[in-house]
Amino acid sequence: MWTVLYVAPNQTTAYRIKDYMETEGILVRLRPIGLRSEGSYTNYEILVTEAEIEEAQEVLNQALQVRLYCE
């Protein structure tokens, strides 16, 4: 079963997170949600398997912390 890990604000962010998670060995799916704006959806759900949700949360938190310190 797939579970929502995070809701990305746009396609670019969603794909960046997806790529990072996959390099860490976590299976990821993206699902567009919300209204279409200028040819793309406004938000994307990032989904992972229930079995990997805890590991995925840790990886995502690490990625977001690194990004905050780099800005």
N, C-alpha and C positions, 0 to 999 in steps of 0.2 A: 504494500500500500504506500502511496506517495503522500507526503506531508509538506505543507508550506513551511519553508525555513525563513523566507524573507520576501518582502515586496519591494522590488526595485522601482525607482521613479521613472526609468526610461529604458529603452532597449540597449543602449550602450553600456550602462551600468550593469544591467542583467547579464549581458554577455561577458563582461569583465569578471564578474563574480563566478559565473559558470565556468569559465576557463580556469580560474584560480582553484576552484573546488575540484575540478577534474584533474588538475596537476597533483592534487593531494590524494587522489584515488577515490573520490566520492562521486557516485552517480548523481547526475543532475538533469532535471527537465525544466524547461521554461514554459510558462503559460501566460499569454497576454490577457490582461483584464482591463476593464474601464472603457472609456470612449476612445474612438480613433481620432487622432488629431494630426493633421498634415501627413497622412499616409502611414502613421504608426500608432500603436496603442500607447496610452499614457503611462500605464504601469505594467509590470511583469511580476508574476509570482515565480519564485525560485523554489522548486520542489526537490526533496530528497526522499529516499526510502525511510520508512519508520525505523528500520534497523540501524541506520546511520545518522539519525537526527542528532544525537548527543555529540558525536564526533564532528558533524557538520557545523553545529553551533559553536564549538570551540574553534574550529578553523576559521569560520566567518568572523568571530570576535577578534581573533588574532589579526586577520586581514584588515579589519576596520581600525584597530588600534595602530597598526603600522601606518596606515593611510593618514590617520589623524596626526601622528608625530612627524610625518614627512611634509605636511602642508604648512 
